[in-house]
Amino acid sequence: MLYDHVSDLELEIEGYDLEQRERDTSSGFTRATTIVSLHGDGETGRGEDVTYDNDEHEILHGTSADFPVAGEYSLDEFSDRLSGIDFFPGDEPNQSIFRNYRQWAFESAALDLALRQADTNLADRLGRTYDPVRFVVSTRLEDPPTGDRVLDWLDRNPELAFKLDPTAEWTSEVIERLAETDAVRILDLKGQYHGTTVDQPADPALYERIIEGFPEALLEDPDLNEGTRPLFEGEETRVSWDYPIRGVETVEDLPWEPEWLNVKPSRFGSVQSLFDTIDYCRDHEIQMYGGGQFELGVGREHIHAIASLFYPDAPNDVAPGAYNDPDPSGDLPTSPLAPPETARGLSWI
């Protein structure tokens, strides 16, 4: 089991600090995250809290709470300690998943620190190698949608591939235009984000246009109901799941055994839950690809490292952060991303 390779790593923590980051994004919102730095034995391990609520980051930085993380542990013991800490003191987050995001920030920082204190990296600890990582560019179309944004990207780099978020405004003409590029790998229907700002209500007409218009692309997170479920009969192997996936039990609860999963480490909360789910997917021949959360710092490195170890050739939604800028310019990295010549901790640079 993967977790057995890291659970006994020794860890010494003397203290921590927090750094808030903020940046406008290509999706039209201002992203805030918090970098968690754990210090000990002359080393620093870092993680990133990707909670999607800028006010929660302000509250975190304004709190007088001192989280009790200092001490000497194994990584597994530290994970147990984290599970008993309320990282939202006096404040219930808007979404329960935010608790996983914040725990992951501390736990990934701890894994990074423990590996550094052992003077090693995750690949060596797992007996694996870092491979080049292929990525797709995730973007929304303009309003109203025309497909020009994708064509403009392809003019800059004809080798790019894409993960797109269809909406009811996508006409048959737009779909045909995009399909002709042969560059769309994933279509995120966002049908599982119930109650969030990105929820896309189930639309049988849109689903039918997408299924027929992109016969080779993965179809992520459909909302299956009486009106939409029949559309996916015979297409189950193309369906991928993202938002519901937070551990092995959530995979087992899916409508059918999946062919594909989008793995976003922060959703799992703990290293053990992430690694147990990867083990489960490998045992059940479920294909995986990585997903990003508009990370602004080390969190992006971490998802590159994990993708590099377990699913480097998949359509990973882990494009370097520069692709998320409102107006990306300059020489942007191309796919695949080369692995580091040397690496320490959980970093991948």
Secondary structure by P-SEA (a helix, b strand, c coil): ccccccccbbbbbccbbbbbbbbbccccbbbbbbbbbbbcccbbbbbbbccccaaaaaaaaaccccccccccccaaaaaaaaaaccccccccccccaaaaaaaaaaaaaaaaaaaaaacccccccccccccbbbbbbbbbbcccccaaaaaaaaaacccccbbbbbcccccaaaaaaaaaaccccbbbcccccccccccccccaaaaaaaaaacccccccccccccccccccccccccbbbccccccaaaaaacccccccccccccccccaaaaaaaaaaaaaacbbbbbbbcccccaaaaaaaaaaaccccccccccccccccccccccccccccccccccccccccc
